[in-house]
Amino acid sequence: MNRMTTCIAAPLLLFALLSGSACVSLEAPARFLVTDRTGDELKAITPEESKLWVRRFGDDDKGGLDFWKDALKADLKDNRGYVLLGEAEAKDGTGAAGHTMTLETTVNGRPVRELIAVFVRSGLCGDDIWVVEYVAPKDVFDKEVESVRASLATLR
């Protein structure tokens, strides 16, 4: 390969590698049907209408995991009226550290539970924040939550 070809091919290869790494990849638990998948998000649903939503956000300011978990917790508890039931550490499929929160609220007189996981992956020019949300009626949530927790380890 001559020098000119190398100078053109190297940046294109780098761009392809970087672009491909930003796509959402998660093995949804059994019974979840993936209904939408784009570069920055994935949506899945069950026949009972449990919802699983994965999103990626850029963070040029590099707030870090502690900042984003505290900001998310404060917003959900203080501004949206959720009750925090529990928290735990987590890792995604790349080994990135994350944090999960289990919350409850009432919608139309019925208890609804939500599992939210946040992961922060460091990058050269900024971080990527990955948020996984699982929402279901309380009785359904309790049956599915462990399979959703297990799927966090497949997030790439």
VOBA-1610 file (N, C-alpha, C; in pm, whole numbers, padded with zeros to 5 digits, always signed):
BEGIN
Met+00085-00116+00000Met+00000+00000+00000Met+00090+00123+00000Asn+00060+00217-00088Asn+00144+00338-00092Asn+00103+00435+00018Arg+00186+00536+00035Arg+00166+00634+00144Arg+00034+00711+00129Met-00003+00748+00009Met-00126+00823-00015Met-00248+00740+00025Thr-00248+00613-00011Thr-00359+00524+00024Thr-00368+00508+00176Thr-00254+00493+00242Thr-00251+00479+00387Thr-00306+00604+00455Cys-00270+00721+00407Cys-00317+00846+00466Cys-00468+00863+00452Ile-00524+00808+00346Ile-00669+00817+00327Ile-00740+00706+00402Ala-00686+00585+00400Ala-00752+00470+00459Ala-00753+00474+00611Ala-00646+00521+00673Ala-00637+00521+00819Ala-00747+00603+00885Pro-00772+00728+00843Pro-00881+00804+00905Pro-01018+00741+00881Leu-01039+00683+00762Leu-01168+00618+00735Leu-01189+00497+00824Leu-01084+00419+00845Leu-01093+00303+00933Leu-01121+00346+01076Leu-01052+00449+01123Leu-01073+00501+01257Leu-01217+00550+01274Phe-01267+00622+01175Phe-01405+00671+01180Phe-01504+00554+01187Ala-01481+00452+01109Ala-01569+00335+01109Ala-01568+00265+01244Leu-01452+00252+01304Leu-01442+00188+01435Leu-01512+00271+01542Leu-01492+00401+01541Leu-01554+00488+01640Leu-01705+00494+01621Ser-01751+00496+01498Ser-01895+00502+01472Ser-01964+00375+01516Gly-01903+00263+01489Gly-01961+00134+01525Gly-01969+00114+01674Ser-01878+00172+01751Ser-01878+00151+01894Ser-01988+00229+01964Ala-02051+00322+01897Ala-02153+00404+01960Ala-02293+00342+01949Cys-02309+00237+01872Cys-02440+00175+01854Cys-02483+00103+01981Val-02611+00112+02013Val-02664+00044+02130Val-02674-00104+02102Ser-02620-00183+02192Ser-02631-00327+02183Ser-02665-00379+02322Leu-02779-00447+02333Leu-02823-00507+02458Leu-02905-00630+02424Glu-02878-00739+02492Glu-02960-00859+02475Glu-03081-00844+02566Ala-03194-00812+02506Ala-03317-00795+02585Ala-03359-00928+02645Pro-03415-00926+02766Pro-03461-01050+02829Pro-03568-01119+02745Ala-03589-01247+02774Ala-03694-01323+02706Ala-03827-01252+02724Arg-03913-01261+02626Arg-04045-01201+02622Arg-04044-01053+02586Phe-03927-00991+02582Phe-03919-00852+02538Phe-03897-00849+02388Leu-03979-00776+02318Leu-03967-00760+02174Leu-03904-00624+02147Val-03790-00623+02077Val-03726-00496+02041Val-03808-00433+01930Thr-03860-00313+01957Thr-03946-00245+01861Thr-03877-00130+01790Asp-03765-00085+01844Asp-03693+00027+01783Asp-03547+00018+01824Arg-03458+00032+01726Arg-03315+00031+01754Arg-03248+00129+01659Thr-03187+00232+01717Thr-03110+00327+01638Thr-02971+00332+01698Gly-02886+00419+01650Gly-02750+00429+01702Gly-02744+00464+01848Asp-02837+00546+01897Asp-02832+00596+02034Asp-02941+00543+02125Glu-03030+00458+02075Glu-03134+00408+02165Glu-03191+00275+02118Leu-03251+00207+02215Leu-03318+00080+02191Leu-03445+00080+02275Lys-03555+00034+02217Lys-03681+00022+02289Lys-03733-00119+02273Ala-03785-00174+02385Ala-03842-00308+02383Ala-03964-00310+02473Ile-04055-00405+02447Ile-04181-00413+02521Ile-04221-00559+02535Thr-04298-00591+02639Thr-04354-00725+02657Thr-04502-00722+02621Pro-04566-00840+02611Pro-04711-00841+02586Pro-04791-00769+02696Glu-04737-00766+02819Glu-04803-00697+02929Glu-04770-00548+02932Glu-04694-00504+02832Glu-04653-00364+02814Glu-04549-00316+02915Ser-04467-00407+02967Ser-04348-00365+03039Ser-04259-00299+02936Lys-04189-00193+02976Lys-04108-00118+02881Lys-03962-00118+02922Leu-03876-00136+02824Leu-03732-00129+02842Leu-03679-00029+02741Trp-03603+00070+02789Trp-03555+00177+02703Trp-03409+00203+02737Val-03323+00196+02637Val-03180+00223+02653Val-03148+00346+02569Arg-03079+00444+02632Arg-03041+00565+02560Arg-02897+00603+02591Arg-02834+00666+02493Arg-02698+00717+02510Arg-02700+00868+02492Phe-02631+00938+02583Phe-02619+01084+02576Phe-02472+01121+02581Gly-02433+01220+02506Gly-02297+01271+02514Gly-02282+01366+02632Asp-02165+01365+02694Asp-02136+01454+02806Asp-01997+01514+02786Asp-01991+01625+02713Asp-01863+01690+02686Asp-01799+01747+02812Asp-01881+01772+02916Asp-01829+01829+03041Asp-01770+01725+03135Lys-01790+01596+03102Lys-01735+01485+03181Lys-01775+01492+03328Gly-01906+01493+03352Gly-01958+01500+03489Gly-01923+01379+03574Gly-01910+01262+03513Gly-01875+01141+03588Gly-01996+01072+03648Leu-01977+00947+03688Leu-02085+00864+03739Leu-02148+00922+03865Asp-02067+00966+03960Asp-02124+01019+04085Asp-02216+01138+04059Phe-02173+01229+03972Phe-02256+01345+03941Phe-02388+01301+03880Trp-02384+01216+03778Trp-02506+01180+03706Trp-02600+01095+03789Lys-02549+01004+03872Lys-02639+00926+03957Lys-02707+01016+04059Asp-02632+01112+04119Asp-02692+01204+04216Asp-02793+01297+04150Ala-02764+01345+04030Ala-02856+01434+03959Ala-02985+01359+03922Leu-02971+01238+03875Leu-03086+01157+03837Leu-03172+01126+03960Lys-03107+01086+04069Lys-03180+01055+04192Lys-03255+01178+04244Ala-03190+01292+04248Ala-03253+01414+04297Ala-03374+01451+04210Asp-03361+01441+04078Asp-03472+01476+03989Asp-03590+01383+04012Leu-03564+01253+04020Leu-03674+01157+04033Leu-03744+01169+04169Lys-03668+01187+04275Lys-03727+01196+04409Lys-03788+01334+04435Asp-03712+01438+04411Asp-03754+01573+04450Asp-03849+01640+04351Asn-03833+01613+04224Asn-03914+01681+04122Asn-04028+01596+04067Arg-04014+01465+04071Arg-04115+01379+04009Arg-04192+01293+04107Gly-04154+01296+04235Gly-04229+01227+04338Gly-04208+01077+04349Tyr-04102+01024+04291Tyr-04073+00881+04304Tyr-04024+00851+04446Val-04050+00729+04492Val-03998+00681+04619Val-03882+00587+04586Leu-03766+00614+04644Leu-03647+00530+04621Leu-03657+00406+04709Leu-03656+00287+04647Leu-03667+00161+04720Leu-03532+00096+04742Gly-03435+00121+04655Gly-03304+00059+04671Gly-03207+00106+04565Glu-03079+00083+04595Glu-02971+00119+04503Glu-02867+00007+04503Ala-02796-00005+04393Ala-02689-00105+04384Ala-02589-00063+04276Glu-02469-00112+04290Glu-02368-00091+04187Glu-02390-00192+04076Ala-02341-00161+03957Ala-02357-00250+03841Ala-02239-00232+03747Lys-02225-00326+03653Lys-02126-00315+03546Lys-02197-00349+03416Asp-02157-00279+03309Asp-02216-00312+03179Asp-02127-00412+03106Gly-02159-00441+02983Gly-02085-00540+02905Gly-01944-00500+02868Thr-01910-00372+02886Thr-01773-00326+02858Thr-01691-00320+02986Gly-01754-00349+03100Gly-01686-00338+03229Gly-01698-00201+03293Ala-01772-00110+03229Ala-01789+00025+03285Ala-01873+00018+03412Ala-01833+00095+03512Ala-01906+00101+03638Ala-02038+00172+03618Gly-02138+00127+03690Gly-02269+00189+03683Gly-02340+00184+03816His-02459+00239+03818His-02537+00246+03940His-02683+00222+03904Thr-02753+00141+03984Thr-02895+00117+03961Thr-02978+00171+04076Met-03098+00213+04043Met-03196+00259+04142Met-03328+00191+04112Thr-03393+00142+04217Thr-03528+00089+04205Thr-03620+00190+04270Leu-03723+00231+04196Leu-03813+00336+04243Leu-03958+00293+04225Glu-04047+00362+04296Glu-04190+00334+04282Glu-04267+00465+04277Thr-04374+00464+04202Thr-04466+00577+04194Thr-04606+00520+04173Thr-04704+00607+04168Thr-04842+00565+04143Thr-04889+00632+04015Val-04944+00551+03925Val-04999+00601+03798Val-05142+00551+03788Asn-05236+00643+03777Asn-05379+00609+03769Asn-05422+00518+03885Gly-05370+00545+04004Gly-05408+00470+04123Gly-05340+00336+04140Arg-05248+00301+04050Arg-05180+00170+04056Arg-05031+00190+04079Pro-04969+00106+04163Pro-04825+00117+04184Pro-04745+00071+04062Val-04649+00153+04025Val-04561+00123+03912Val-04418+00130+03964Arg-04338+00034+03924Arg-04198+00033+03964Arg-04109+00058+03843Glu-03991+00112+03875Glu-03895+00144+03770Glu-03755+00109+03819Leu-03680+00046+03731Leu-03538+00022+03754Leu-03465+00113+03657Ile-03377+00198+03710Ile-03297+00285+03625Ile-03151+00253+03651Ala-03077+00232+03544Ala-02933+00209+03554Ala-02863+00318+03474Val-02755+00371+03530Val-02676+00473+03460Val-02531+00426+03458Phe-02471+00435+03340Phe-02330+00398+03320Phe-02261+00516+03252Val-02136+00540+03288Val-02059+00647+03223Val-01933+00584+03167Arg-01914+00603+03037Arg-01793+00555+02969Arg-01711+00674+02926Ser-01585+00675+02967Ser-01496+00786+02935Ser-01450+00779+02790Gly-01440+00898+02729Gly-01391+00909+02592Gly-01288+01018+02582Leu-01225+01031+02466Leu-01121+01131+02446Leu-01174+01274+02455Cys-01284+01301+02388Cys-01338+01437+02382Cys-01456+01459+02475Gly-01502+01356+02540Gly-01616+01364+02629Gly-01659+01226+02670Asp-01750+01219+02763Asp-01800+01090+02810Asp-01930+01055+02739Asp-01966+00930+02746Asp-02098+00884+02703Asp-02172+00835+02826Ile-02295+00881+02841Ile-02380+00839+02951Ile-02483+00743+02892Trp-02492+00625+02948Trp-02587+00525+02904Trp-02691+00509+03014Val-02819+00522+02979Val-02927+00509+03075Val-03018+00395+03028Val-03044+00302+03119Val-03136+00191+03093Val-03254+00209+03187Glu-03376+00214+03132Glu-03497+00228+03212Glu-03587+00108+03186Tyr-03632+00049+03295Tyr-03729-00061+03288Tyr-03848-00020+03373Val-03969-00017+03316Val-04090+00027+03384Val-04198-00078+03366Ala-04267-00110+03478Ala-04376-00208+03472Ala-04465-00194+03595Pro-04590-00240+03585Pro-04673-00247+03706Pro-04600-00331+03812Lys-04620-00298+03938Lys-04544-00359+04047Lys-04542-00512+04041Asp-04657-00577+04022Asp-04662-00723+04022Asp-04584-00783+03906Val-04587-00721+03791Val-04512-00768+03674Val-04363-00737+03693Phe-04333-00620+03744Phe-04195-00577+03769Phe-04122-00682+03853Asp-04186-00725+03962Asp-04122-00820+04053Asp-04088-00952+03984Lys-04165-00991+03883Lys-04139-01116+03811Lys-04026-01101+03708Glu-04007-00981+03653Glu-03913-00961+03542Glu-03782-00894+03580Val-03776-00829+03695Val-03663-00740+03725Val-03527-00811+03725Glu-03522-00934+03771Glu-03392-01003+03775Glu-03339-01031+03634Ser-03427-01064+03541Ser-03381-01086+03403Ser-03336-00955+03340Val-03399-00843+03377Val-03357-00714+03326Val-03220-00678+03385Arg-03203-00702+03516Arg-03072-00676+03579Arg-02961-00757+03510Ala-02990-00882+03479Ala-02891-00968+03411Ala-02857-00914+03273Ser-02954-00855+03205Ser-02929-00802+03070Ser-02836-00681+03072Leu-02824-00613+03186Leu-02733-00497+03195Leu-02590-00538+03161Ala-02553-00659+03193Ala-02418-00708+03165Ala-02392-00729+03017Thr-02498-00719+02934Thr-02481-00733+02789Thr-02479-00599+02716Leu-02497-00490+02792Leu-02499-00357+02730Leu-02363-00321+02677Arg-02358-00290+02546Arg-02233-00250+02480Arg-02260-00131+02393
//
